[in-house]
Amino acid sequence: MSCSLPVLFFFSPLVYMLTNSLPDMVKNTEPTHNDYTSLVHAHESMRKFSMEVNEAKRKEESMTQMFHIQKLIAKTPVRLFGFFNCYP
């Protein structure tokens, strides 16, 4: 069965790269430079986006663990709906 996780998970490498390179770019850009304000805004946006991705991953992992425990207790198949259609 195919797994249809939220699209956010596929951006993780890009988010990681941008989240780690933007602080250096802000730090090494003069505040008077034309792009400084844009870099600061981009850094803040990527930081927030990264936090949202991490939170979505944490919730998905928690739900997966909860359903796994429920399945063990009930000893019956658990069907998941929505974004988490990964288990039979």
N, CA, C and O atoms as a Maestro MAE file, in Angstrom:
{
 s_m_m2io_version
 :::
 2.0.0
}

f_m_ct {
 s_m_title
 :::
 protein
 m_atom[352] {
  # First column is atom index #
  i_m_mmod_type
  r_m_x_coord
  r_m_y_coord
  r_m_z_coord
  i_m_residue_number
  s_m_chain_name
  s_m_pdb_residue_name
  s_m_pdb_atom_name
  i_m_atomic_number
  :::
  1 25 0.853 -1.183 0.000 1 A "MET " " N  " 7
  2 3 0.000 0.000 0.000 1 A "MET " " CA " 6
  3 2 0.890 1.233 0.000 1 A "MET " " C  " 6
  4 15 1.883 1.280 0.725 1 A "MET " " O  " 8
  5 25 0.548 2.219 -0.795 2 A "SER " " N  " 7
  6 3 1.351 3.428 -0.871 2 A "SER " " CA " 6
  7 2 1.068 4.340 0.318 2 A "SER " " C  " 6
  8 15 -0.011 4.317 0.910 2 A "SER " " O  " 8
  9 25 2.066 5.133 0.641 3 A "CYS " " N  " 7
  10 3 1.985 6.047 1.786 3 A "CYS " " CA " 6
  11 2 1.832 7.469 1.269 3 A "CYS " " C  " 6
  12 15 2.660 7.932 0.485 3 A "CYS " " O  " 8
  13 25 0.794 8.162 1.694 4 A "SER " " N  " 7
  14 3 0.571 9.531 1.217 4 A "SER " " CA " 6
  15 2 0.753 10.522 2.362 4 A "SER " " C  " 6
  16 15 -0.221 11.061 2.889 4 A "SER " " O  " 8
  17 25 2.011 10.758 2.742 5 A "LEU " " N  " 7
  18 3 2.330 11.708 3.800 5 A "LEU " " CA " 6
  19 2 2.196 13.131 3.268 5 A "LEU " " C  " 6
  20 15 2.246 13.345 2.056 5 A "LEU " " O  " 8
  21 25 2.029 14.101 4.154 6 A "PRO " " N  " 7
  22 3 1.928 15.489 3.694 6 A "PRO " " CA " 6
  23 2 3.147 15.899 2.872 6 A "PRO " " C  " 6
  24 15 4.259 15.429 3.112 6 A "PRO " " O  " 8
  25 25 2.925 16.768 1.915 7 A "VAL " " N  " 7
  26 3 3.980 17.214 1.016 7 A "VAL " " CA " 6
  27 2 5.114 17.895 1.778 7 A "VAL " " C  " 6
  28 15 6.252 17.893 1.308 7 A "VAL " " O  " 8
  29 25 4.831 18.471 2.932 8 A "LEU " " N  " 7
  30 3 5.861 19.144 3.717 8 A "LEU " " CA " 6
  31 2 7.068 18.253 3.976 8 A "LEU " " C  " 6
  32 15 8.196 18.745 4.017 8 A "LEU " " O  " 8
  33 25 6.856 16.954 4.151 9 A "PHE " " N  " 7
  34 3 7.952 16.062 4.483 9 A "PHE " " CA " 6
  35 2 8.982 15.979 3.367 9 A "PHE " " C  " 6
  36 15 10.150 15.689 3.626 9 A "PHE " " O  " 8
  37 25 8.567 16.228 2.131 10 A "PHE " " N  " 7
  38 3 9.492 16.135 1.020 10 A "PHE " " CA " 6
  39 2 10.373 17.365 0.905 10 A "PHE " " C  " 6
  40 15 11.354 17.348 0.162 10 A "PHE " " O  " 8
  41 25 10.050 18.431 1.621 11 A "PHE " " N  " 7
  42 3 10.852 19.643 1.600 11 A "PHE " " CA " 6
  43 2 11.898 19.672 2.702 11 A "PHE " " C  " 6
  44 15 12.652 20.641 2.799 11 A "PHE " " O  " 8
  45 25 11.966 18.660 3.518 12 A "SER " " N  " 7
  46 3 12.874 18.660 4.662 12 A "SER " " CA " 6
  47 2 14.324 18.971 4.298 12 A "SER " " C  " 6
  48 15 14.926 19.812 4.966 12 A "SER " " O  " 8
  49 25 14.933 18.339 3.268 13 A "PRO " " N  " 7
  50 3 16.326 18.684 2.949 13 A "PRO " " CA " 6
  51 2 16.497 20.146 2.545 13 A "PRO " " C  " 6
  52 15 17.479 20.786 2.922 13 A "PRO " " O  " 8
  53 25 15.546 20.674 1.780 14 A "LEU " " N  " 7
  54 3 15.610 22.077 1.376 14 A "LEU " " CA " 6
  55 2 15.465 22.988 2.584 14 A "LEU " " C  " 6
  56 15 16.208 23.959 2.725 14 A "LEU " " O  " 8
  57 25 14.523 22.682 3.447 15 A "VAL " " N  " 7
  58 3 14.322 23.479 4.664 15 A "VAL " " CA " 6
  59 2 15.586 23.458 5.508 15 A "VAL " " C  " 6
  60 15 16.008 24.494 6.022 15 A "VAL " " O  " 8
  61 25 16.186 22.294 5.654 16 A "TYR " " N  " 7
  62 3 17.414 22.171 6.456 16 A "TYR " " CA " 6
  63 2 18.518 23.039 5.870 16 A "TYR " " C  " 6
  64 15 19.186 23.774 6.597 16 A "TYR " " O  " 8
  65 25 18.711 22.957 4.561 17 A "MET " " N  " 7
  66 3 19.767 23.726 3.909 17 A "MET " " CA " 6
  67 2 19.539 25.227 4.080 17 A "MET " " C  " 6
  68 15 20.452 25.957 4.464 17 A "MET " " O  " 8
  69 25 18.320 25.683 3.795 18 A "LEU " " N  " 7
  70 3 18.037 27.112 3.887 18 A "LEU " " CA " 6
  71 2 18.057 27.612 5.324 18 A "LEU " " C  " 6
  72 15 18.525 28.718 5.597 18 A "LEU " " O  " 8
  73 25 17.551 26.800 6.236 19 A "THR " " N  " 7
  74 3 17.531 27.208 7.642 19 A "THR " " CA " 6
  75 2 18.942 27.360 8.186 19 A "THR " " C  " 6
  76 15 19.192 28.210 9.041 19 A "THR " " O  " 8
  77 25 19.867 26.539 7.694 20 A "ASN " " N  " 7
  78 3 21.237 26.613 8.186 20 A "ASN " " CA " 6
  79 2 22.095 27.627 7.449 20 A "ASN " " C  " 6
  80 15 23.071 28.113 8.020 20 A "ASN " " O  " 8
  81 25 21.777 27.969 6.207 21 A "SER " " N  " 7
  82 3 22.598 28.920 5.468 21 A "SER " " CA " 6
  83 2 22.132 30.364 5.631 21 A "SER " " C  " 6
  84 15 22.947 31.284 5.564 21 A "SER " " O  " 8
  85 25 20.846 30.574 5.843 22 A "LEU " " N  " 7
  86 3 20.347 31.948 5.964 22 A "LEU " " CA " 6
  87 2 20.917 32.709 7.164 22 A "LEU " " C  " 6
  88 15 21.213 33.896 7.025 22 A "LEU " " O  " 8
  89 25 21.085 32.084 8.341 23 A "PRO " " N  " 7
  90 3 21.682 32.856 9.446 23 A "PRO " " CA " 6
  91 2 23.077 33.381 9.110 23 A "PRO " " C  " 6
  92 15 23.429 34.502 9.479 23 A "PRO " " O  " 8
  93 25 23.874 32.565 8.406 24 A "ASP " " N  " 7
  94 3 25.212 33.020 8.007 24 A "ASP " " CA " 6
  95 2 25.127 34.163 7.001 24 A "ASP " " C  " 6
  96 15 25.910 35.112 7.047 24 A "ASP " " O  " 8
  97 25 24.162 34.052 6.093 25 A "MET " " N  " 7
  98 3 24.009 35.122 5.104 25 A "MET " " CA " 6
  99 2 23.596 36.427 5.787 25 A "MET " " C  " 6
  100 15 24.092 37.497 5.435 25 A "MET " " O  " 8
  101 25 22.688 36.340 6.765 26 A "VAL " " N  " 7
  102 3 22.259 37.541 7.496 26 A "VAL " " CA " 6
  103 2 23.436 38.111 8.278 26 A "VAL " " C  " 6
  104 15 23.663 39.321 8.297 26 A "VAL " " O  " 8
  105 25 24.183 37.208 8.927 27 A "LYS " " N  " 7
  106 3 25.310 37.635 9.757 27 A "LYS " " CA " 6
  107 2 26.396 38.313 8.927 27 A "LYS " " C  " 6
  108 15 27.040 39.251 9.394 27 A "LYS " " O  " 8
  109 25 26.600 37.843 7.700 28 A "ASN " " N  " 7
  110 3 27.683 38.370 6.865 28 A "ASN " " CA " 6
  111 2 27.237 39.466 5.896 28 A "ASN " " C  " 6
  112 15 28.013 39.897 5.044 28 A "ASN " " O  " 8
  113 25 26.003 39.910 6.025 29 A "THR " " N  " 7
  114 3 25.501 40.993 5.169 29 A "THR " " CA " 6
  115 2 25.389 42.264 5.999 29 A "THR " " C  " 6
  116 15 24.863 42.253 7.112 29 A "THR " " O  " 8
  117 25 25.879 43.330 5.451 30 A "GLU " " N  " 7
  118 3 25.791 44.628 6.137 30 A "GLU " " CA " 6
  119 2 24.322 45.040 6.253 30 A "GLU " " C  " 6
  120 15 23.558 44.876 5.302 30 A "GLU " " O  " 8
  121 25 23.923 45.574 7.409 31 A "PRO " " N  " 7
  122 3 22.529 46.031 7.572 31 A "PRO " " CA " 6
  123 2 22.114 47.107 6.574 31 A "PRO " " C  " 6
  124 15 20.923 47.310 6.339 31 A "PRO " " O  " 8
  125 25 23.080 47.791 5.992 32 A "THR " " N  " 7
  126 3 22.766 48.835 5.020 32 A "THR " " CA " 6
  127 2 22.596 48.275 3.601 32 A "THR " " C  " 6
  128 15 22.179 49.000 2.698 32 A "THR " " O  " 8
  129 25 22.911 47.009 3.404 33 A "HIS " " N  " 7
  130 3 22.794 46.389 2.076 33 A "HIS " " CA " 6
  131 2 21.320 46.291 1.677 33 A "HIS " " C  " 6
  132 15 20.450 46.102 2.527 33 A "HIS " " O  " 8
  133 25 21.052 46.419 0.390 34 A "ASN " " N  " 7
  134 3 19.670 46.392 -0.112 34 A "ASN " " CA " 6
  135 2 18.946 45.091 0.212 34 A "ASN " " C  " 6
  136 15 17.734 45.099 0.426 34 A "ASN " " O  " 8
  137 25 19.666 43.982 0.252 35 A "ASP " " N  " 7
  138 3 19.037 42.675 0.469 35 A "ASP " " CA " 6
  139 2 18.936 42.277 1.941 35 A "ASP " " C  " 6
  140 15 18.371 41.229 2.254 35 A "ASP " " O  " 8
  141 25 19.467 43.083 2.836 36 A "TYR " " N  " 7
  142 3 19.508 42.694 4.248 36 A "TYR " " CA " 6
  143 2 18.106 42.419 4.811 36 A "TYR " " C  " 6
  144 15 17.886 41.383 5.438 36 A "TYR " " O  " 8
  145 25 17.176 43.323 4.594 37 A "THR " " N  " 7
  146 3 15.820 43.159 5.121 37 A "THR " " CA " 6
  147 2 15.158 41.912 4.541 37 A "THR " " C  " 6
  148 15 14.473 41.180 5.256 37 A "THR " " O  " 8
  149 25 15.359 41.675 3.266 38 A "SER " " N  " 7
  150 3 14.793 40.472 2.643 38 A "SER " " CA " 6
  151 2 15.393 39.210 3.238 38 A "SER " " C  " 6
  152 15 14.681 38.230 3.457 38 A "SER " " O  " 8
  153 25 16.685 39.221 3.499 39 A "LEU " " N  " 7
  154 3 17.340 38.061 4.107 39 A "LEU " " CA " 6
  155 2 16.810 37.797 5.515 39 A "LEU " " C  " 6
  156 15 16.587 36.648 5.895 39 A "LEU " " O  " 8
  157 25 16.612 38.854 6.278 40 A "VAL " " N  " 7
  158 3 16.076 38.693 7.635 40 A "VAL " " CA " 6
  159 2 14.668 38.100 7.576 40 A "VAL " " C  " 6
  160 15 14.339 37.196 8.345 40 A "VAL " " O  " 8
  161 25 13.844 38.606 6.667 41 A "HIS " " N  " 7
  162 3 12.483 38.078 6.517 41 A "HIS " " CA " 6
  163 2 12.508 36.623 6.032 41 A "HIS " " C  " 6
  164 15 11.732 35.796 6.509 41 A "HIS " " O  " 8
  165 25 13.390 36.319 5.096 42 A "ALA " " N  " 7
  166 3 13.504 34.944 4.591 42 A "ALA " " CA " 6
  167 2 13.954 34.000 5.702 42 A "ALA " " C  " 6
  168 15 13.446 32.885 5.820 42 A "ALA " " O  " 8
  169 25 14.906 34.450 6.514 43 A "HIS " " N  " 7
  170 3 15.387 33.631 7.627 43 A "HIS " " CA " 6
  171 2 14.259 33.351 8.619 43 A "HIS " " C  " 6
  172 15 14.090 32.216 9.064 43 A "HIS " " O  " 8
  173 25 13.508 34.357 8.955 44 A "GLU " " N  " 7
  174 3 12.395 34.178 9.898 44 A "GLU " " CA " 6
  175 2 11.325 33.258 9.303 44 A "GLU " " C  " 6
  176 15 10.783 32.404 10.006 44 A "GLU " " O  " 8
  177 25 11.023 33.426 8.028 45 A "SER " " N  " 7
  178 3 10.034 32.563 7.374 45 A "SER " " CA " 6
  179 2 10.492 31.108 7.347 45 A "SER " " C  " 6
  180 15 9.699 30.207 7.621 45 A "SER " " O  " 8
  181 25 11.747 30.872 7.024 46 A "MET " " N  " 7
  182 3 12.267 29.498 6.986 46 A "MET " " CA " 6
  183 2 12.316 28.890 8.383 46 A "MET " " C  " 6
  184 15 12.079 27.693 8.548 46 A "MET " " O  " 8
  185 25 12.620 29.702 9.380 47 A "ARG " " N  " 7
  186 3 12.647 29.204 10.758 47 A "ARG " " CA " 6
  187 2 11.245 28.749 11.167 47 A "ARG " " C  " 6
  188 15 11.081 27.682 11.758 47 A "ARG " " O  " 8
  189 25 10.232 29.568 10.849 48 A "LYS " " N  " 7
  190 3 8.855 29.209 11.176 48 A "LYS " " CA " 6
  191 2 8.412 27.963 10.404 48 A "LYS " " C  " 6
  192 15 7.769 27.076 10.967 48 A "LYS " " O  " 8
  193 25 8.756 27.901 9.115 49 A "PHE " " N  " 7
  194 3 8.393 26.760 8.287 49 A "PHE " " CA " 6
  195 2 9.055 25.485 8.815 49 A "PHE " " C  " 6
  196 15 8.432 24.424 8.865 49 A "PHE " " O  " 8
  197 25 10.308 25.605 9.204 50 A "SER " " N  " 7
  198 3 11.030 24.464 9.759 50 A "SER " " CA " 6
  199 2 10.362 23.968 11.042 50 A "SER " " C  " 6
  200 15 10.260 22.762 11.262 50 A "SER " " O  " 8
  201 25 9.917 24.880 11.872 51 A "MET " " N  " 7
  202 3 9.220 24.496 13.102 51 A "MET " " CA " 6
  203 2 7.911 23.780 12.778 51 A "MET " " C  " 6
  204 15 7.549 22.814 13.449 51 A "MET " " O  " 8
  205 25 7.197 24.250 11.749 52 A "GLU " " N  " 7
  206 3 5.945 23.600 11.341 52 A "GLU " " CA " 6
  207 2 6.195 22.189 10.815 52 A "GLU " " C  " 6
  208 15 5.435 21.269 11.118 52 A "GLU " " O  " 8
  209 25 7.257 22.015 10.029 53 A "VAL " " N  " 7
  210 3 7.606 20.689 9.511 53 A "VAL " " CA " 6
  211 2 7.944 19.755 10.665 53 A "VAL " " C  " 6
  212 15 7.472 18.619 10.709 53 A "VAL " " O  " 8
  213 25 8.756 20.233 11.595 54 A "ASN " " N  " 7
  214 3 9.135 19.408 12.739 54 A "ASN " " CA " 6
  215 2 7.921 19.026 13.574 54 A "ASN " " C  " 6
  216 15 7.818 17.892 14.041 54 A "ASN " " O  " 8
  217 25 7.013 19.957 13.762 55 A "GLU " " N  " 7
  218 3 5.794 19.673 14.532 55 A "GLU " " CA " 6
  219 2 4.918 18.653 13.809 55 A "GLU " " C  " 6
  220 15 4.359 17.754 14.437 55 A "GLU " " O  " 8
  221 25 4.801 18.792 12.495 56 A "ALA " " N  " 7
  222 3 4.012 17.833 11.720 56 A "ALA " " CA " 6
  223 2 4.625 16.433 11.805 56 A "ALA " " C  " 6
  224 15 3.906 15.442 11.928 56 A "ALA " " O  " 8
  225 25 5.946 16.358 11.740 57 A "LYS " " N  " 7
  226 3 6.624 15.059 11.879 57 A "LYS " " CA " 6
  227 2 6.382 14.473 13.263 57 A "LYS " " C  " 6
  228 15 6.096 13.284 13.399 57 A "LYS " " O  " 8
  229 25 6.496 15.307 14.286 58 A "ARG " " N  " 7
  230 3 6.298 14.834 15.653 58 A "ARG " " CA " 6
  231 2 4.884 14.292 15.841 58 A "ARG " " C  " 6
  232 15 4.694 13.245 16.460 58 A "ARG " " O  " 8
  233 25 3.891 15.005 15.307 59 A "LYS " " N  " 7
  234 3 2.502 14.556 15.425 59 A "LYS " " CA " 6
  235 2 2.288 13.237 14.687 59 A "LYS " " C  " 6
  236 15 1.615 12.339 15.193 59 A "LYS " " O  " 8
  237 25 2.865 13.124 13.485 60 A "GLU " " N  " 7
  238 3 2.716 11.897 12.709 60 A "GLU " " CA " 6
  239 2 3.352 10.725 13.433 60 A "GLU " " C  " 6
  240 15 2.779 9.636 13.472 60 A "GLU " " O  " 8
  241 25 4.534 10.933 14.008 61 A "GLU " " N  " 7
  242 3 5.208 9.866 14.746 61 A "GLU " " CA " 6
  243 2 4.411 9.468 15.985 61 A "GLU " " C  " 6
  244 15 4.326 8.286 16.316 61 A "GLU " " O  " 8
  245 25 3.830 10.447 16.667 62 A "SER " " N  " 7
  246 3 3.007 10.157 17.843 62 A "SER " " CA " 6
  247 2 1.766 9.360 17.465 62 A "SER " " C  " 6
  248 15 1.402 8.400 18.144 62 A "SER " " O  " 8
  249 25 1.115 9.768 16.364 63 A "MET " " N  " 7
  250 3 -0.076 9.044 15.919 63 A "MET " " CA " 6
  251 2 0.275 7.618 15.506 63 A "MET " " C  " 6
  252 15 -0.454 6.676 15.819 63 A "MET " " O  " 8
  253 25 1.389 7.466 14.805 64 A "THR " " N  " 7
  254 3 1.821 6.139 14.383 64 A "THR " " CA " 6
  255 2 2.063 5.251 15.594 64 A "THR " " C  " 6
  256 15 1.638 4.096 15.616 64 A "THR " " O  " 8
  257 25 2.739 5.780 16.593 65 A "GLN " " N  " 7
  258 3 3.010 5.014 17.816 65 A "GLN " " CA " 6
  259 2 1.708 4.676 18.548 65 A "GLN " " C  " 6
  260 15 1.537 3.558 19.033 65 A "GLN " " O  " 8
  261 25 0.799 5.639 18.627 66 A "MET " " N  " 7
  262 3 -0.473 5.398 19.296 66 A "MET " " CA " 6
  263 2 -1.264 4.290 18.593 66 A "MET " " C  " 6
  264 15 -1.801 3.396 19.247 66 A "MET " " O  " 8
  265 25 -1.332 4.353 17.256 67 A "PHE " " N  " 7
  266 3 -2.068 3.332 16.522 67 A "PHE " " CA " 6
  267 2 -1.385 1.969 16.604 67 A "PHE " " C  " 6
  268 15 -2.056 0.937 16.607 67 A "PHE " " O  " 8
  269 25 -0.087 1.963 16.669 68 A "HIS " " N  " 7
  270 3 0.638 0.705 16.831 68 A "HIS " " CA " 6
  271 2 0.297 0.075 18.180 68 A "HIS " " C  " 6
  272 15 0.048 -1.127 18.262 68 A "HIS " " O  " 8
  273 25 0.287 0.878 19.223 69 A "ILE " " N  " 7
  274 3 -0.072 0.377 20.559 69 A "ILE " " CA " 6
  275 2 -1.520 -0.080 20.575 69 A "ILE " " C  " 6
  276 15 -1.830 -1.130 21.138 69 A "ILE " " O  " 8
  277 25 -2.415 0.699 19.961 70 A "GLN " " N  " 7
  278 3 -3.823 0.323 19.902 70 A "GLN " " CA " 6
  279 2 -3.990 -1.008 19.170 70 A "GLN " " C  " 6
  280 15 -4.781 -1.855 19.585 70 A "GLN " " O  " 8
  281 25 -3.257 -1.186 18.105 71 A "LYS " " N  " 7
  282 3 -3.339 -2.419 17.334 71 A "LYS " " CA " 6
  283 2 -2.839 -3.607 18.165 71 A "LYS " " C  " 6
  284 15 -3.423 -4.689 18.122 71 A "LYS " " O  " 8
  285 25 -1.773 -3.399 18.908 72 A "LEU " " N  " 7
  286 3 -1.258 -4.467 19.762 72 A "LEU " " CA " 6
  287 2 -2.265 -4.852 20.849 72 A "LEU " " C  " 6
  288 15 -2.440 -6.030 21.161 72 A "LEU " " O  " 8
  289 25 -2.919 -3.843 21.417 73 A "ILE " " N  " 7
  290 3 -3.887 -4.090 22.485 73 A "ILE " " CA " 6
  291 2 -5.128 -4.780 21.929 73 A "ILE " " C  " 6
  292 15 -5.591 -5.776 22.486 73 A "ILE " " O  " 8
  293 25 -5.651 -4.267 20.862 74 A "ALA " " N  " 7
  294 3 -6.896 -4.795 20.304 74 A "ALA " " CA " 6
  295 2 -6.677 -6.054 19.466 74 A "ALA " " C  " 6
  296 15 -7.598 -6.845 19.265 74 A "ALA " " O  " 8
  297 25 -5.440 -6.230 18.977 75 A "LYS " " N  " 7
  298 3 -5.108 -7.351 18.094 75 A "LYS " " CA " 6
  299 2 -6.052 -7.423 16.893 75 A "LYS " " C  " 6
  300 15 -6.424 -8.499 16.424 75 A "LYS " " O  " 8
  301 25 -6.422 -6.235 16.419 76 A "THR " " N  " 7
  302 3 -7.235 -6.136 15.218 76 A "THR " " CA " 6
  303 2 -6.593 -5.108 14.306 76 A "THR " " C  " 6
  304 15 -5.907 -4.206 14.787 76 A "THR " " O  " 8
  305 25 -6.799 -5.221 13.002 77 A "PRO " " N  " 7
  306 3 -6.218 -4.228 12.087 77 A "PRO " " CA " 6
  307 2 -6.784 -2.835 12.350 77 A "PRO " " C  " 6
  308 15 -7.974 -2.676 12.622 77 A "PRO " " O  " 8
  309 25 -5.938 -1.860 12.268 78 A "VAL " " N  " 7
  310 3 -6.338 -0.468 12.443 78 A "VAL " " CA " 6
  311 2 -6.253 0.214 11.085 78 A "VAL " " C  " 6
  312 15 -5.210 0.168 10.434 78 A "VAL " " O  " 8
  313 25 -7.332 0.841 10.655 79 A "ARG " " N  " 7
  314 3 -7.357 1.579 9.394 79 A "ARG " " CA " 6
  315 2 -7.177 3.063 9.699 79 A "ARG " " C  " 6
  316 15 -7.860 3.626 10.555 79 A "ARG " " O  " 8
  317 25 -6.259 3.671 8.992 80 A "LEU " " N  " 7
  318 3 -6.017 5.103 9.160 80 A "LEU " " CA " 6
  319 2 -6.565 5.837 7.955 80 A "LEU " " C  " 6
  320 15 -6.566 5.309 6.843 80 A "LEU " " O  " 8
  321 25 -7.026 7.048 8.175 81 A "PHE " " N  " 7
  322 3 -7.595 7.845 7.109 81 A "PHE " " CA " 6
  323 2 -6.868 9.170 7.002 81 A "PHE " " C  " 6
  324 15 -6.125 9.546 7.908 81 A "PHE " " O  " 8
  325 25 -7.071 9.875 5.914 82 A "GLY " " N  " 7
  326 3 -6.456 11.186 5.723 82 A "GLY " " CA " 6
  327 2 -5.038 11.058 5.211 82 A "GLY " " C  " 6
  328 15 -4.764 10.253 4.321 82 A "GLY " " O  " 8
  329 25 -4.122 11.858 5.777 83 A "PHE " " N  " 7
  330 3 -2.743 11.889 5.329 83 A "PHE " " CA " 6
  331 2 -1.958 10.653 5.743 83 A "PHE " " C  " 6
  332 15 -0.897 10.390 5.178 83 A "PHE " " O  " 8
  333 25 -2.433 9.912 6.685 84 A "PHE " " N  " 7
  334 3 -1.631 8.853 7.279 84 A "PHE " " CA " 6
  335 2 -2.082 7.475 6.814 84 A "PHE " " C  " 6
  336 15 -2.245 6.578 7.642 84 A "PHE " " O  " 8
  337 25 -2.288 7.282 5.530 85 A "ASN " " N  " 7
  338 3 -2.736 6.024 4.961 85 A "ASN " " CA " 6
  339 2 -1.551 5.095 4.702 85 A "ASN " " C  " 6
  340 15 -1.348 4.651 3.572 85 A "ASN " " O  " 8
  341 25 -0.783 4.805 5.723 86 A "CYS " " N  " 7
  342 3 0.449 4.034 5.551 86 A "CYS " " CA " 6
  343 2 0.327 2.612 6.038 86 A "CYS " " C  " 6
  344 15 1.223 1.811 5.772 86 A "CYS " " O  " 8
  345 25 -0.722 2.257 6.728 87 A "TYR " " N  " 7
  346 3 -0.799 0.951 7.351 87 A "TYR " " CA " 6
  347 2 -2.079 0.241 6.944 87 A "TYR " " C  " 6
  348 15 -3.124 0.870 6.778 87 A "TYR " " O  " 8
  349 25 -1.990 -1.063 6.784 88 A "PRO " " N  " 7
  350 3 -3.196 -1.816 6.387 88 A "PRO " " CA " 6
  351 2 -4.217 -1.872 7.490 88 A "PRO " " C  " 6
  352 15 -5.281 -2.465 7.316 88 A "PRO " " O  " 8
  :::
 }
 m_bond[351] {
  # First column is bond index #
  i_m_from
  i_m_to
  i_m_order
  :::
  1 1 2 1
  2 2 3 1
  3 3 4 2
  4 3 5 1
  5 5 6 1
  6 6 7 1
  7 7 8 2
  8 7 9 1
  9 9 10 1
  10 10 11 1
  11 11 12 2
  12 11 13 1
  13 13 14 1
  14 14 15 1
  15 15 16 2
  16 15 17 1
  17 17 18 1
  18 18 19 1
  19 19 20 2
  20 19 21 1
  21 21 22 1
  22 22 23 1
  23 23 24 2
  24 23 25 1
  25 25 26 1
  26 26 27 1
  27 27 28 2
  28 27 29 1
  29 29 30 1
  30 30 31 1
  31 31 32 2
  32 31 33 1
  33 33 34 1
  34 34 35 1
  35 35 36 2
  36 35 37 1
  37 37 38 1
  38 38 39 1
  39 39 40 2
  40 39 41 1
  41 41 42 1
  42 42 43 1
  43 43 44 2
  44 43 45 1
  45 45 46 1
  46 46 47 1
  47 47 48 2
  48 47 49 1
  49 49 50 1
  50 50 51 1
  51 51 52 2
  52 51 53 1
  53 53 54 1
  54 54 55 1
  55 55 56 2
  56 55 57 1
  57 57 58 1
  58 58 59 1
  59 59 60 2
  60 59 61 1
  61 61 62 1
  62 62 63 1
  63 63 64 2
  64 63 65 1
  65 65 66 1
  66 66 67 1
  67 67 68 2
  68 67 69 1
  69 69 70 1
  70 70 71 1
  71 71 72 2
  72 71 73 1
  73 73 74 1
  74 74 75 1
  75 75 76 2
  76 75 77 1
  77 77 78 1
  78 78 79 1
  79 79 80 2
  80 79 81 1
  81 81 82 1
  82 82 83 1
  83 83 84 2
  84 83 85 1
  85 85 86 1
  86 86 87 1
  87 87 88 2
  88 87 89 1
  89 89 90 1
  90 90 91 1
  91 91 92 2
  92 91 93 1
  93 93 94 1
  94 94 95 1
  95 95 96 2
  96 95 97 1
  97 97 98 1
  98 98 99 1
  99 99 100 2
  100 99 101 1
  101 101 102 1
  102 102 103 1
  103 103 104 2
  104 103 105 1
  105 105 106 1
  106 106 107 1
  107 107 108 2
  108 107 109 1
  109 109 110 1
  110 110 111 1
  111 111 112 2
  112 111 113 1
  113 113 114 1
  114 114 115 1
  115 115 116 2
  116 115 117 1
  117 117 118 1
  118 118 119 1
  119 119 120 2
  120 119 121 1
  121 121 122 1
  122 122 123 1
  123 123 124 2
  124 123 125 1
  125 125 126 1
  126 126 127 1
  127 127 128 2
  128 127 129 1
  129 129 130 1
  130 130 131 1
  131 131 132 2
  132 131 133 1
  133 133 134 1
  134 134 135 1
  135 135 136 2
  136 135 137 1
  137 137 138 1
  138 138 139 1
  139 139 140 2
  140 139 141 1
  141 141 142 1
  142 142 143 1
  143 143 144 2
  144 143 145 1
  145 145 146 1
  146 146 147 1
  147 147 148 2
  148 147 149 1
  149 149 150 1
  150 150 151 1
  151 151 152 2
  152 151 153 1
  153 153 154 1
  154 154 155 1
  155 155 156 2
  156 155 157 1
  157 157 158 1
  158 158 159 1
  159 159 160 2
  160 159 161 1
  161 161 162 1
  162 162 163 1
  163 163 164 2
  164 163 165 1
  165 165 166 1
  166 166 167 1
  167 167 168 2
  168 167 169 1
  169 169 170 1
  170 170 171 1
  171 171 172 2
  172 171 173 1
  173 173 174 1
  174 174 175 1
  175 175 176 2
  176 175 177 1
  177 177 178 1
  178 178 179 1
  179 179 180 2
  180 179 181 1
  181 181 182 1
  182 182 183 1
  183 183 184 2
  184 183 185 1
  185 185 186 1
  186 186 187 1
  187 187 188 2
  188 187 189 1
  189 189 190 1
  190 190 191 1
  191 191 192 2
  192 191 193 1
  193 193 194 1
  194 194 195 1
  195 195 196 2
  196 195 197 1
  197 197 198 1
  198 198 199 1
  199 199 200 2
  200 199 201 1
  201 201 202 1
  202 202 203 1
  203 203 204 2
  204 203 205 1
  205 205 206 1
  206 206 207 1
  207 207 208 2
  208 207 209 1
  209 209 210 1
  210 210 211 1
  211 211 212 2
  212 211 213 1
  213 213 214 1
  214 214 215 1
  215 215 216 2
  216 215 217 1
  217 217 218 1
  218 218 219 1
  219 219 220 2
  220 219 221 1
  221 221 222 1
  222 222 223 1
  223 223 224 2
  224 223 225 1
  225 225 226 1
  226 226 227 1
  227 227 228 2
  228 227 229 1
  229 229 230 1
  230 230 231 1
  231 231 232 2
  232 231 233 1
  233 233 234 1
  234 234 235 1
  235 235 236 2
  236 235 237 1
  237 237 238 1
  238 238 239 1
  239 239 240 2
  240 239 241 1
  241 241 242 1
  242 242 243 1
  243 243 244 2
  244 243 245 1
  245 245 246 1
  246 246 247 1
  247 247 248 2
  248 247 249 1
  249 249 250 1
  250 250 251 1
  251 251 252 2
  252 251 253 1
  253 253 254 1
  254 254 255 1
  255 255 256 2
  256 255 257 1
  257 257 258 1
  258 258 259 1
  259 259 260 2
  260 259 261 1
  261 261 262 1
  262 262 263 1
  263 263 264 2
  264 263 265 1
  265 265 266 1
  266 266 267 1
  267 267 268 2
  268 267 269 1
  269 269 270 1
  270 270 271 1
  271 271 272 2
  272 271 273 1
  273 273 274 1
  274 274 275 1
  275 275 276 2
  276 275 277 1
  277 277 278 1
  278 278 279 1
  279 279 280 2
  280 279 281 1
  281 281 282 1
  282 282 283 1
  283 283 284 2
  284 283 285 1
  285 285 286 1
  286 286 287 1
  287 287 288 2
  288 287 289 1
  289 289 290 1
  290 290 291 1
  291 291 292 2
  292 291 293 1
  293 293 294 1
  294 294 295 1
  295 295 296 2
  296 295 297 1
  297 297 298 1
  298 298 299 1
  299 299 300 2
  300 299 301 1
  301 301 302 1
  302 302 303 1
  303 303 304 2
  304 303 305 1
  305 305 306 1
  306 306 307 1
  307 307 308 2
  308 307 309 1
  309 309 310 1
  310 310 311 1
  311 311 312 2
  312 311 313 1
  313 313 314 1
  314 314 315 1
  315 315 316 2
  316 315 317 1
  317 317 318 1
  318 318 319 1
  319 319 320 2
  320 319 321 1
  321 321 322 1
  322 322 323 1
  323 323 324 2
  324 323 325 1
  325 325 326 1
  326 326 327 1
  327 327 328 2
  328 327 329 1
  329 329 330 1
  330 330 331 1
  331 331 332 2
  332 331 333 1
  333 333 334 1
  334 334 335 1
  335 335 336 2
  336 335 337 1
  337 337 338 1
  338 338 339 1
  339 339 340 2
  340 339 341 1
  341 341 342 1
  342 342 343 1
  343 343 344 2
  344 343 345 1
  345 345 346 1
  346 346 347 1
  347 347 348 2
  348 347 349 1
  349 349 350 1
  350 350 351 1
  351 351 352 2
  :::
 }
}
